């Protein structure tokens, strides 16, 4: 009988094995590095190892514009002493370089008393994004075939589509986290992102739209999201914008569509619930746990446990297992998103939200997948209840002031609502408001919850991390719309 091929292991065990076999990072080495990190008397130390392989293809004018790839690796060492943090990193995983990084981080403290690390023990890791094979290991010809299919479908959608850009971005990350209180956690993190951008030209009018998504998936993403469907959706949006009318300006009811509108929740509400802002009392949600902060129809969740979602993590970058955290329940603030430092300040357990961009950065409280739970209304009932308003379906992101919750968002796909009907598409429209005020004016929540396809990246203090967002259709009784029609 022919011998069956061994399947490659894409798991936390593979991450532990990579660092142990390739770099000699075993329990003895970890203990030694933690000992160096605490040699000057810190309260706590952790080691964050990362090995990241990336690849991307950019396709423009029906040909490959750029193709790139690379590998980065390194160790970040953090030492905590009271409210102070020492941090150092190295890209060289030799024992000498790692000891030097640990000694540098240790300089945050210079006390005679010294707390030594305990022996690290492997912790069980969930498997929330098991895949057969990461896309980065698939031959480029197969990925180029998908790109060509998208390009051809977009151009065939409408004669006005004159330019199509397609991007295929992927990575595989191995992570190992060891802490001075004895935890050893590992993770294997795949990621895929596929985007199609279309330009529609009619006379002098040029309209652009983007669609796409991805997540912690391999090529199986394209089973439920054929490249032709992604391309046609981007083309549809661009062509629809050619028919757009000027948006009304003023304070009017706004219906937020399911899925993509979650980015407004993420920016206008989620950031204000990250614990570091509340520890420093710079958030408008500071000292408000147990108080009403939204309509009683609103329950807001941050959930790092959704299988294969872009914002999902098995463990955070401090080695804590990700959780499903209720932030707002029936309009009442329940708690904040915690990393180790903020959790110690508030006297609670870390919530699994300590995240960082790479080994070069220290962790901080960050969102994973942030969404609002569905309600009991139907989307049609919500639209029918509005005599004159705006239906906002998709956004390009925006700006938010954390201290007071004020936001501005650009609506990339929106429509007028007239006498309870969605009518004309609109263009050149922004919505302007305040996060807590907007949530307090939610008067209807639909039963059509949708998680946005995985294309969002969140920035904070110069660090970017992948996130997910979601929403049901929601009616907000009034938001200021920045249009051009009075």
Secondary structure by P-SEA (a helix, b strand, c coil): ccbbbbcccccaaaaaaaaaaaccccaaaaaaaaaaaacccccbbbbbbbbbbbbbbbbccccccccccccccbbbbbbbcccbbbbbbbccccaaaaaaaaaaaaccccccbbbbbcbbbbbbbbcccccccccccccaaaaaaaaaaaaaaaaaccccccbbbbbbbcbbbbbbbbcccbbbbbbbbbbbbbbbbbbbbcccbbbbbbbcccccccccccccccaaaaaaaaaaaaaaaaacccccccbbbbbbccccccccccccccccccaaaaaacccccccccccccccccbbbbbcccccccccccccccccccccccccccccccccccccaaaaaaaccccccccccccccccccccccccccccccccaaaaaaaccbbbbbccccccccccccccccccccbbbbbccccccccccbbbbbbbaaaaaaacccccccccccccbbbbbcccbbbbbcccccbbbccbbbbbcccc
